[in-house]
Amino acid sequence: MTEERAHVGPVELVYETIGDPSDPALLLVMGLGMQLIHWDRELCELLAERGFHVIRFDNRDAGLSTKIRGPVPNMMRLMAGMPVKVPYLLTDMAADTFGLLDHLGIERAHLAGTSMGGMIAQTMAIEYPARVLSLVSMMSTTGRRVVAASRCRTRSGRRARSRTRTARGSARSRSRPESSAHTPASRGE
């Protein structure tokens, strides 16, 4: 594995490939500010042993890839959903990533992204679904503020009660005391 460079539109991306280029491509897309080395080398080698041609790379503004000149966006404003001027968008980063695949002569690939890398991979799948063999989006989001966070549910499918209520309506004060009366054996199970 040696780092190589691909000129993709206005940026140069640094990347590494692991495994046989004739195997199906698995493109690993890292999150905000993270470098290709954060995809553990041993993991990449294991994936290659399982029959994938693994590609890991530095996104623009990360690692050894091109740094974009421009103001650094205010992350607090972004997270609050407030308007912010940004030098590029997820669609630009998805285009960079497709450009890397084109540089490598790869028409279709499996995508795995973590955090913002998951958002980039989702953007790729939305914009050019025919080029995506499969998608794994880890610790990520769609980016839409209306998408609700997951909610804890009990085995019965009902929502679990919150443990953060005040003492008057506390879930703890209504919970059953620990006793043998609540064990499976004492209920005849």
VEXDREN-2710 file (C-alpha; in Angstrom, 1 decimal):
% VEXDREN-2710
k/r/px/py/pz
1/MET/0.0/0.0/0.0
2/THR/1.4/3.3/-1.0
3/GLU/-0.3/6.6/-1.1
4/GLU/-1.2/7.8/-4.6
5/ARG/-2.7/11.0/-5.9
6/ALA/-5.7/11.7/-8.2
7/HIS/-6.5/15.0/-9.8
8/VAL/-10.2/15.3/-9.6
9/GLY/-11.7/18.5/-10.8
10/PRO/-10.4/21.4/-8.7
11/VAL/-8.8/19.1/-6.0
12/GLU/-6.1/16.5/-5.6
13/LEU/-7.1/13.5/-3.5
14/VAL/-4.7/11.2/-1.8
15/TYR/-5.7/7.6/-1.7
16/GLU/-4.5/4.0/-1.1
17/THR/-5.8/0.8/-2.5
18/ILE/-5.6/-2.6/-0.9
19/GLY/-6.3/-5.9/-2.5
20/ASP/-6.9/-7.2/-6.0
21/PRO/-8.2/-4.6/-8.5
22/SER/-10.2/-7.3/-10.2
23/ASP/-12.3/-7.8/-7.0
24/PRO/-15.4/-5.7/-6.4
25/ALA/-14.5/-2.2/-5.2
26/LEU/-15.2/-1.2/-1.6
27/LEU/-14.8/2.6/-1.2
28/LEU/-14.3/3.7/2.5
29/VAL/-15.4/7.3/3.1
30/MET/-14.2/8.9/6.3
31/GLY/-16.0/11.7/8.2
32/LEU/-15.3/15.4/8.9
33/GLY/-11.6/16.2/9.2
34/MET/-10.6/12.5/9.5
35/GLN/-7.8/11.0/7.3
36/LEU/-7.6/7.8/5.4
37/ILE/-5.4/6.3/8.1
38/HIS/-8.4/6.3/10.4
39/TRP/-9.7/3.4/8.4
40/ASP/-7.5/0.9/10.3
41/ARG/-5.0/-0.9/8.0
42/GLU/-5.7/-4.3/9.5
43/LEU/-9.5/-3.8/8.8
44/CYS/-8.7/-2.9/5.2
45/GLU/-6.5/-5.9/4.8
46/LEU/-9.2/-8.2/6.3
47/LEU/-11.7/-6.7/3.9
48/ALA/-9.3/-7.4/1.0
49/GLU/-8.8/-11.0/2.2
50/ARG/-12.6/-11.3/2.0
51/GLY/-12.6/-10.5/-1.6
52/PHE/-12.8/-6.7/-1.9
53/HIS/-10.6/-4.2/-3.6
54/VAL/-10.5/-1.6/-0.8
55/ILE/-10.0/2.1/-1.5
56/ARG/-9.5/4.6/1.4
57/PHE/-8.8/8.3/0.8
58/ASP/-8.5/11.7/2.3
59/ASN/-11.5/14.0/1.5
60/ARG/-10.8/17.5/0.4
61/ASP/-9.6/19.5/3.5
62/ALA/-8.4/16.4/5.2
63/GLY/-5.0/14.7/5.5
64/LEU/-2.8/15.2/2.5
65/SER/-5.6/16.1/0.0
66/THR/-6.2/19.7/-1.3
67/LYS/-7.0/22.3/1.3
68/ILE/-9.7/24.7/0.1
69/ARG/-9.1/28.4/0.7
70/GLY/-12.0/30.1/2.3
71/PRO/-13.7/30.9/5.6
72/VAL/-14.1/28.1/8.0
73/PRO/-17.8/27.6/8.6
74/ASN/-19.2/28.3/12.0
75/MET/-20.1/24.7/13.2
76/MET/-22.4/25.9/15.9
77/ARG/-24.5/27.9/13.4
78/LEU/-24.5/24.9/11.0
79/MET/-25.6/22.5/13.7
80/ALA/-28.3/24.9/14.8
81/GLY/-29.6/25.0/11.2
82/MET/-28.8/28.6/10.7
83/PRO/-27.6/29.9/7.3
84/VAL/-23.9/29.8/6.8
85/LYS/-21.7/30.5/3.8
86/VAL/-19.6/27.4/3.0
87/PRO/-16.9/26.9/0.3
88/TYR/-18.4/23.6/-0.9
89/LEU/-21.3/21.2/-0.3
90/LEU/-21.8/17.5/0.2
91/THR/-22.6/17.2/-3.5
92/ASP/-19.1/18.6/-4.3
93/MET/-17.6/16.0/-2.1
94/ALA/-19.7/13.2/-3.7
95/ALA/-18.4/14.5/-7.1
96/ASP/-14.8/14.3/-5.8
97/THR/-15.4/10.7/-4.7
98/PHE/-17.0/9.7/-8.1
99/GLY/-14.0/11.4/-9.7
100/LEU/-11.7/9.2/-7.7
101/LEU/-13.6/6.1/-8.8
102/ASP/-13.3/7.4/-12.4
103/HIS/-9.6/7.9/-12.0
104/LEU/-9.3/4.3/-10.9
105/GLY/-11.4/3.1/-13.8
106/ILE/-14.2/1.8/-11.4
107/GLU/-17.7/2.1/-12.7
108/ARG/-19.6/0.7/-9.6
109/ALA/-18.5/0.3/-6.0
110/HIS/-19.7/-0.8/-2.6
111/LEU/-19.7/2.3/-0.3
112/ALA/-19.1/2.5/3.4
113/GLY/-19.0/5.8/5.1
114/THR/-18.8/7.0/8.7
115/SER/-20.2/10.2/10.1
116/MET/-20.0/12.9/7.4
117/GLY/-18.6/10.1/5.1
118/GLY/-21.9/8.4/5.5
119/MET/-23.6/11.6/4.3
120/ILE/-21.3/11.7/1.3
121/ALA/-22.0/8.1/0.5
122/GLN/-25.7/8.7/0.8
123/THR/-25.4/11.7/-1.6
124/MET/-23.6/9.4/-4.0
125/ALA/-26.3/6.8/-3.8
126/ILE/-29.0/9.4/-4.4
127/GLU/-27.3/11.2/-7.3
128/TYR/-26.0/8.1/-9.2
129/PRO/-27.7/4.9/-7.8
130/ALA/-26.6/2.8/-10.7
131/ARG/-22.9/3.3/-9.6
132/VAL/-23.5/2.1/-6.1
133/LEU/-23.5/-1.7/-5.4
134/SER/-24.4/-1.3/-1.7
135/LEU/-24.3/1.4/1.0
136/VAL/-23.3/1.2/4.6
137/SER/-23.8/4.5/6.5
138/MET/-22.4/4.4/10.0
139/MET/-22.9/6.9/12.8
140/SER/-24.4/9.2/10.2
141/THR/-27.6/11.1/9.3
142/THR/-29.4/12.2/6.3
143/GLY/-28.7/15.8/7.2
144/ARG/-32.4/16.7/7.4
145/ARG/-33.3/18.4/10.7
146/VAL/-36.8/16.9/10.6
147/VAL/-35.4/13.4/10.9
148/ALA/-36.0/12.3/14.5
149/ALA/-33.4/10.7/16.7
150/SER/-34.0/7.1/17.4
151/ARG/-36.2/6.4/20.5
152/CYS/-35.6/3.6/23.0
153/ARG/-38.4/1.0/22.8
154/THR/-39.2/-1.9/25.1
155/ARG/-39.4/-5.5/23.8
156/SER/-43.1/-5.1/23.5
157/GLY/-42.6/-2.2/21.1
158/ARG/-43.8/0.5/23.5
159/ARG/-41.7/3.5/24.2
160/ALA/-39.6/3.2/27.3
161/ARG/-40.2/5.7/30.0
162/SER/-37.7/8.5/30.5
163/ARG/-35.6/8.3/33.6
164/THR/-35.0/12.1/33.6
165/ARG/-38.3/13.1/35.1
166/THR/-38.7/15.2/38.2
167/ALA/-38.9/13.4/41.6
168/ARG/-42.7/13.9/41.8
169/GLY/-43.3/12.0/38.6
170/SER/-40.1/10.0/38.7
171/ALA/-39.9/6.7/36.8
172/ARG/-37.7/5.4/39.6
173/SER/-40.4/6.1/42.3
174/ARG/-42.9/4.0/40.2
175/SER/-40.6/1.2/39.5
176/ARG/-41.1/-2.2/41.2
177/PRO/-38.7/-3.0/44.1
178/GLU/-36.1/-5.7/43.4
179/SER/-37.5/-8.9/44.9
180/SER/-37.8/-12.6/44.1
181/ALA/-41.5/-11.9/43.2
182/HIS/-40.3/-10.6/39.8
183/THR/-38.0/-13.4/38.8
184/PRO/-39.0/-15.8/36.0
185/ALA/-38.8/-18.7/38.5
186/SER/-41.2/-17.1/41.0
187/ARG/-43.8/-16.4/38.2
188/GLY/-43.8/-20.1/37.2
189/GLU/-41.9/-19.5/33.9
END
